[in-house]
Amino acid sequence: MEPEVVDPAPVVEPTTDLRSLAPESPAVPVGPTAPVVTVRQMINSSLAVVDPSPAARADLIEQLGGEASSFESVAELTARLTGAAPVVALLGPSCADPVSFAGVAELVARYPMVGCILVTDQVTTALLQEALRAGVRDVVAVHAGPATLAEAVQRVSQAVEHAVPVAPATGAGAPSTDTPVPDGASEHTRGSVITVFSPKGGTGTTVLATSLAVALAERSSRPVCIVDADLQFGDVAVTLKLAPHHTVVDAVASIDRLDAAMLDSMLVTHERSGLRVLPAPLEPAYADQVGARDLVRIIGILREMCEYVVVDTPSHLDDVVLSVLDESDSIELVAGLDIPSVKNLKVTLQTLRLLDLPEERLHLVLNRADSKVKLDVSEVERALQFEAHAMIPSDVVVPQSVNRGEPVVTHAPRSGVAKAISALADLYAAPQPVRSRRRK
């Protein structure tokens, strides 16, 4: 066979590793000049560049040091993968379109060991949200330069190297069915993200988020974490009577090298329940240091560490909150029996529908649902066109528990409030069998 490759996209057997498609490494120069370390040499993943434009692909490959496979479309890349080895795919500017994003969503769902980075002419909030929704792990401006691109590649490579590989393809690309699953292995290792949000302050989101997180921690055999995303005036640490040494700002400061072990060292533990906590910044001025992309990355790492990640949010919609909502598997929308609360929540629902957020993720929680304020639960449900997922009664034990720095589910477990929140937790996680035996 001739050594030259005539076809720029040769047909490869389905079991071929993507590394074999990359051009050979350039020869190391002889003499005093030290060899240049390329991006490919700094990672353990294969590199792929995707863009319909040959010039765009050539530019990205040059920034990567000349070591990457070239593909014209996401569909072509998907057809050539086996899922057996980690791959970092750089999507060029021409891939910032609905067709490519749909292909990315299918690609990352099929191959967990593939991480995509979008390199675009301009990073906008809308584009960032659309890319993250499709499964893109990072978005980098094309003019950011090789150093920034290399950092993004290294971060994504570290993430996909720890992903669970799919079964090797057999026949016409079908996954093998005779490969045994190791004992204790789980098909779904990523935890669930549950976000608590209300568009009106004072509706009890922090009380609900902390008590729900504690209840889930008591029901889970794996870690459970709560993230305080109210970056200016977060009260999760105060509500749980914690004195944290680290906050989300410290995690963001180390975002380029942040991994599960480092993030775990920054979490503070609620001793009674074992709940892990990532507190909000200690001062409002630090809130600007936490961006939407940083917080989504932190939540993504926590997903791999925990069975449940509960996120407490502020009472307004901004880029950070919208990104968290988009990342969530379930969203508890809290409202009280008052007209301003219902009105604000109705506007919020309209906004979330415009953003194409699936309604099956949304759940209505009515707080102080037994209040005698001449507004019935049925009227609220009819106005919002949502049936209440949970109804929490009014009780003096709530402010008492907050002032004591103890979640209401442990402060007054027999109260109506604690029972309602525990029932909500049971919808996500049934009590562990060991607890049933203990009750017997």
LUMLUMBA-296044 format. One record per residue: residue in three letters; x negated, y negated, z negated of N, C-alpha, C in turn. Coordinates in steps of 0.05 Angstrom, whole numbers, plus 5000, padded with zeros to 4 digits. Each point is the difference from the previous one (the first is absolute). Last residue first. Layout:
<rs>
alaXYZXYZXYZ ...
</rs>
This chain:
<rs>
lys577350293754501250254990498850074972 arg496549285048502649934989501450254988 arg491850115044499649864975502649934987 arg499950375086499450214981499649874972 ser501349425072502550164995499550214979 arg492749505031501649844982502750144994 val494050385061498950024973501649844980 pro501949975095501150244986499050024971 gln500949035046498250235002501250244985 pro506449225042498250054977498450265004 ala502949485088501450154979498150044977 ala499949195072498450234990501650134978 tyr503849295052497550035014498550254991 leu508249774961500650015028497550035017 asp499649874906500750285007500750025029 ala498549154963497450145003500650295008 leu507449484979498849905025497450155006 ala504150154918501550135021499049925028 ser496349584925499150285001501550155022 ile502749124982497450005013498950295002 ala508049894953500549935028497450005016 lys499750154906501250225014500549945029 ala496749314945498050215004501250245015 val506049314977498049915019497950215006 gly506550154932501150035027498149915022 ser495950394908501749775009501050055028 arg493750564949502950084999501849775009 pro490349914992500650205021502950085001 ala493849194967502750084993501050215020 his490949755002500849844977502750084990 thr496350365080498750124977500849854974 val503549725083500550295001498650144976 val498949065017502550064987500650305000 pro489949584998502250055019502550094986 glu492949364952500550285003502250045020 gly496449184954498150105020500250305004 arg505449364945498250194987497950115019 asn506749405031498549864980498150184984 val505850395065498049825013498349854980 ser507150534968497850175010497949835014 gln507849574970498550104977497650175010 pro506249675064498249804990498450094976 val506150655030498249925022498149774990 val507350364947497550154998497949925021 val509249694994498149834986497350154997 asp507050145083499550104973497849834987 ser506750245096498749794984499650104971 pro500350685088501649834983498449784986 ile498850505098498749984974501749824983 met500850645094501249774985499050014972 ala497550405108499950024971501249764987 his500850135092498450244996499750064970 ala508049455058497949984979498750274996 glu504049685095501050124975497750014980 phe502049295084498250204989501350124975 gln502649215053500450235017498050224992 leu501749104960497350095010500250235020 ala507949664958498749765011497350085013 arg504950664953501449925025498749775013 glu496850284917499450215020501349935026 val501949444927497249975008499350205022 glu508550074961499849755016497249965010 ser501650714940501150065027499949765018 val497549914909498050155016501050055028 asp504149154949499950294998497850125017 leu502149054946499050095026499650304998 lys502349404926502149975020498950055028 val495350154917499549745012502049955023 lys496550724923502749895005499849725011 ser492850885004500549734991502849905007 asp494950855019502450004984500749724989 ala492150215054502450065016502650004984 arg489849774994502149894983502850045013 asn493650185073499149974973502249854984 leu499350635094501449784987499249994971 val495750395097500150044971501449754988 leu498650525103501049774984500250084971 his493650315089501950094980500749774982 leu494750325101501049794982502050114981 arg495650485074498149944979501149824978 glu504850235080500050234981497949964978 glu501149395074501849954977500050234981 pro491749655064502250204999501749974975 leu495149195051499450174978502250214997 asp498649245066500450285006499150194978 leu500849015004497350115001500050305005 leu508149524989498649885023497250105003 arg504950274925501150135024498749885025 leu497849624917498750275003501150155024 thr503849164978497349975009498650275004 gln508749984965500149915028497149975011 leu501050194909500850245016500049935029 thr498649294939497750185002500550255017 val507149414980498149875020497550185003 lys506150274935501250035026498249885022 leu497549884910499650275009501250065027 asn501549164959497150035008499450285010 lys508849834966499549855025497150045009 val502450374917501250155022499549865027 ser497249564922498450255003501150165024 pro504749204974497449955012498350255005 ile508550114955500249925028497349945013 asp501050704919500349725003499849925029 leu498050874945502849945006500449704999 gly490550465028501749974977502849945009 ala491350565049501849774999501650004975 val491150525058501349944975501749755002 leu495450835063500849725002501849944976 glu492350765030502249964981500649705000 ile495250715072500049724990502549974982 ser492950815048502649934988499849724989 asp492850325049501850225007502849954990 ser492149245028501450154979501750235012 glu494749295045498450234992501550194982 asp503749175028499750165024498450264993 leu501049354933502650125006499850195024 val492449504978500550204980502650145005 ser497949275054498250235006500450234981 leu504749204985501050135024498350245007 val497149454929502350154993501150155024 val492749435016499350214982502350184993 asp501449225052498550205015499350244983 asp508249494962497749895014498650235014 leu509549774937498950155022497749845013 his504050044893500049865026498850175021 ser500450144899502749965011499949815024 pro492150744966501149744993502749965014 thr496351004974499649785019501149744989 asp496251104976501749784991499349755016 val498851115016499049735005502149804990 val496651124991502249804996498849725003 val497351055029498949734997502349814998 tyr498151144989501849775004498449754995 glu495350805001502550115011502049785006 cys489049865004502350024982502450135014 met491349815042499350064973502450094983 glu500449685092498550255000499450104972 arg504549175012501750225010498550274999 leu495449204981501550104977501950235008 ile495249545067498250164984501550134976 gly504849395053499450245015498150194986 ile502049154964502250184997499650265015 ile493649335013499950104972502350204994 arg500049565083497850194999499850124972 val506149315013500950245013497950225000 leu497749154967501850134982501150265012 asp494549455053498550114978501850164981 arg503849525072498650245010498450134977 ala504649194982501850225005498650255009 gly494549314938501549995025501750255004 val494849414918501250265006501749985025 gln495749264957497950185007501050275008 asp505549274967499249965028497850195009 ala503149964908501950145018499249985029 tyr495949594919498750225013501850155020 ala502849264944498149905020498750235015 pro506050134924501349965026498149925022 glu496650604917500849725004501249975028 leu497450864969500449874974500949715002 pro502150815074497949814991500749864974 ala504750945011499849765017497749834990 pro499851084982501449754993499649785021 leu500451104995498349805014501349734996 val500851034948501049735006497849845014 arg503751084967497849835009501149735010 leu504250764926500349845024497549845006 gly502150594923497950075020500349855026 ser505149934913501250155022497950115020 arg497649514919502250174991501150185023 glu492849345013499350244985502350184995 his497649365082502049974978499950264984 thr491849595062501950214994501949924977 val494049505086500250024971502350204994 leu492949855089502750024989499950024970 met492349985059501149734995502850014988 ser494950785028498549874978501149724993 asp503450495075500850134975498749874976 leu497449735086502649894993501050124974 met492050345036499649734991502749874991 ala500250875037498650004975499649724989 ala504150125085501750104978498649984973 asp496349325070500950275004501650094975 leu494949065051501950114981500850295008 arg494149295041498950264991501850144980 asp502449175041498450125021498850274992 ile505149444938501750135020498350155022 ser498549474912498450235009501450155022 ala504049234963497349915002498150235009 val509150174980499749865026497249915004 ala502250394918500250205021499649885027 asp500449434926497550165000500050215021 val507949514986497949835012497350145001 val507650384956500050055029497949825014 thr497650174900502649955013499750065030 his494750234896500049965029502849955010 his498550144908497449885007499749945029 pro509250054932498450115022497349865003 ala507850194926497949795003498050105021 leu511150224971497450085008498149765002 lys510250204982498249934979497250115005 leu508149995058499050264989497949964978 thr503949245042502350174994499250274988 val493449415033501149904976502350174991 ala496150205083498150064978501149904973 val505049815078500050284995498150074976 asp502649135046500350054971499950304994 gly497349165081500650284993500050054970 phe499249185065501050014972500950294993 gln495349795083499749754985500850024971 leu500550735066497249914997499749744985 asp506350865009500849724994497349864994 ala500350945015499649845024501249714996 asp496750914941501349744996499349825024 val500551114987498449785010501749744996 ile499451084958501649775006498249775008 cys499651174998498849734997502149795005 val498051134975502049815009498849724995 pro496051115008500149724990502249845013 arg501851044992497849845012500249724989 ser506550624975497550144992497649865012 ser510149584972498250085021497550144988 arg507549574952501150225016498050115020 glu498349244943500750214981501150255015 ala497949225048497550114989500650234982 leu507349505034498850185020497450134990 ala504149364945501750245002499050205020 val495749164993499450174976501750265001 ala501649365067497350125003499350184977 leu508049514996500250215021497350145003 ser500349264943501450234988500350225020 thr496149205031498350124980501350254987 ala505049495065497650125012498350154979 leu507749504971500750245015497650155011 val498749174957501050204981500650265014 thr497749295055497750104985500850204979 thr506849565051498450185017497750124984 gly507949384976499050234985498350195017 thr504349095017501950235003499050264988 gly495849075010501650054976501950235002 gly497149485090498650054976501950054976 lys501750225106500649804980498650074974 pro499850545080499549735010500649784980 ser496351054985502449844998499449725011 phe495551104992500149725010502749874995 val492750934990502349874986500049705008 thr495750985044499849714995502649904988 ile494150965018502649904993499749714991 val494450855055499949724991502849904995 ser494851035001502249835009499749724988 gly491850745025502049934981502149825012 arg493850775050500249714995502449954981 thr497650875035498349924978500349714993 his505050875053500349714997498449924975 glu499850895025500249885027500249704998 ser494650624929502649895005500149875027 ala494150814938500049785020502949905005 gly497350754942500149744987500049775020 asp496250895037501649984976499949724987 pro498650105107498650064975501949974976 val503350285098499749754984498750074974 pro499050545098501249994973499549734987 thr501050255106498049914982501249974972 asp504350245085499150234984497849924981 thr504749465069501950064978498950234982 ser496049155070499950284993501950054976 pro501749225074498650064975500150294994 ala500449635102501750054977498450064975 gly496849845093499949784980501950044977 ala499150665068500549755014500249774981 gly495150834963501650015024500249735013 thr497549884904499650245015501849995024 ala495349304917501950065021499350265013 pro498049754895498949985027502050095021 ala503349554907499050265009498949985029 val499349134940502250175009498850265009 pro495649374921500150065029502450175007 val498949254919500350295004500150065030 ala494649144957502650095008500050305004 his492449424980501250134977502850105006 glu494949505063498350234994501150174976 val503849165031500850245015498450244994 ala497849174957502850084993500850265015 gln491649585016500050124974502850104992 ser499049535081498750265002500150144972 val503049115007502050195011498850285001 arg494349314972502250034981502050215010 gln492849775058499150154977502250054980 val501849455074499650275009499250184976 ala500549074987502750125002499850295008 glu492049514997501150044973502850135001 ala495949765082498750234988501050064972 leu503149235045501150245012498750254987 thr496649174976502750034989501350265010 ala491749775037499750064972502750054986 pro499449725094499350284994499850074971 gly506449185031497350085003499450284992 ala508249385010498850024973497150095001 his506949865073497749824997498750024973 val507850505022498050085019497549834998 ala506550234916499949815022497750075019 val505350724937497749835000500149825025 val505950744931500249825023497749814999 asp503151054957498749744997500349845026 arg504250874986498949964974498749724996 val508750425059497349895004498949934972 gly509150325019498050184989497149915005 ala509049575019499450225019498050204989 arg502249214952502450175001499650245018 leu493349344995500150164976502450195000 ala499449385071497950205001500050184976 glu506049285002500850205020497950225002 gln498249264943502250174990500850225019 leu493649375028498950174979502150184989 leu502549365063498550225013498950194978 ala504549224971501850185014498650245012 thr494849324960501550154980501950205013 thr491249745054502349864990501550184979 val490149915059501450154978502249824989 gln494850065100500949834978501550164980 asp495650435073499149735005500649814977 thr498551064981501949825015498849735003 val498751104968498349765005501549825019 leu502550864929500849835022498149765002 ile499351064960499449714995500849855025 cys501951054953500149815022499449724990 gly498351124972500549734990499749805022 val501451134981499449795020500849744987 met501450884961497249945000499249795021 pro509050384989499349834977497149915000 tyr506950315079497250054992499249814977 arg509050005033499150275009497250074990 ala503849154983501750194987499150295007 val495749275041499250034972501850194984 leu502149835093497350114997499350044971 glu508249595024500150285005497250134995 ala500649074992501750124979500150315004 val495749495067498450024975501650134978 gly504449825081498150225003498250044975 ala506049275004501550254997498250245003 phe496249175014500650044972501650254995 ser498149745089497650104986500550054971 val507049625050499450275010497650124986 pro502649094981501750204988499450285009 asp491949304999502650005013501750234988 ala489949714998501849864982502849975013 cys491850355041501650204987501949884979 ser493249535053502350075017501850204987 pro491849704958502149805000502450075017 gly494250834964499349745010502449815001 leu497450854933502049925021499449725009 leu494450854950500249715003501849945024 ala498450884930500749905027500449704999 val495250884943500849724998500549895028 val499851044952499649835023500949724992 pro497651094957500949724996499249825024 ala502251075010497849834991501049714997 ala505750725031498250154983497849834988 gly507349805066500749964973498250144980 thr500249895101500650264988501049974971 leu499949335097499150064973500850284991 arg502149535085497350115000499150084972 ala508549585023499950255014497250134998 thr501549144962501550204985499850285014 leu496349245043498450084976501450224985 glu504649635072497750155010498350104977 ala507249424980501050265009497750185009 val498449104980500350164975500950285007 ser494449485075502649974986499950184975 glu492449925059501649795011502649954984 phe489850364967502750095008501649765010 ser489250374966501749795012502650125010 ser491750184919501450105023502049805010 ala490449784949502950044996501250125026 glu490749494970500750284994502950024994 gly494649185017499950175024500850294995 gly500149224937497350115005499850195023 leu507649464968499650234983497350135004 gln502949255052499949914972499550244981 glu501250195091497449864996499849914971 ile508150385027497950214998497349874995 leu507249435016500250124974497950224996 asp500549585085499249804979500150124972 ala503150515073497149985002499049804978 arg509350115012498850244988497049984999 ala504749315043500549994971498750254986 ala499749975094498249794989500449994970 pro505650585050497350104998498149804987 ser510750074983498049845014497250114996 pro507950364957500350045029497849855015 asp498550414901501049755012500350055030 val495350474905502450035017500849725010 val491450634950500949745008502350025020 ala494750644918501449985025500949715005 leu493050694933501049745007501450015027 ser497750714911499649945028501249735005 ser496150244902502350035017499249955029 asn494949884917500250295006502450065018 ile493149084987502550134992499950295008 met493049365020500749934972502550144990 gln496450045091498150134982500649954970 arg505049585070500550295001498250154981 val498849075015502450064983500450304998 thr490049735020502649945012502250074980 val489149724995502050184988502849915011 val489849895044502449864991502050214990 pro488950105000502450065014502449864988 ala490049584995501750204986502550055016 thr489949705035502749904997501850224987 pro490450105024500649884974502949924996 gly498050805069498549764993500849894974 val506050565072497450074990498549754994 pro511150205003497749875012497450084986 val509050605010498849834980497549885012 ala508750305059497450094990498949804980 pro510750075013497649915015497450094986 ser509250574996498749784986497549915016 glu508450445051497750084984498849754987 pro510449985023497550025014497750064981 ala510050364981498449754998497450035015 leu506550714989500749825021498349745000 ser499750704933498650095025500649825023 arg504049894914497249915000498650075027 leu509050284976499849745014497149915001 asp502651044999499749784981499649755015 thr505350885038497549845001500149784980 thr507050665023498550044975497449845000 pro506250025076501349884976498450034975 glu495149925095501650204988501249884974 val497849355080498650134978501950214988 val498249315092501850184987498550164980 pro496649015030500050285008502050164983 ala498348985027501650134980500350295006 pro494849445055499749854975501750124977 asp495250515086502749924991499849854973 val492050315034501249855022502749894992 val490550284949502950024997501349835021 glu489950514995501549755002503050064998 pro493350715002500149854974501749755001 glu501650935059498549755001500249854974 met500651095009501749765000498249755000 
</rs>
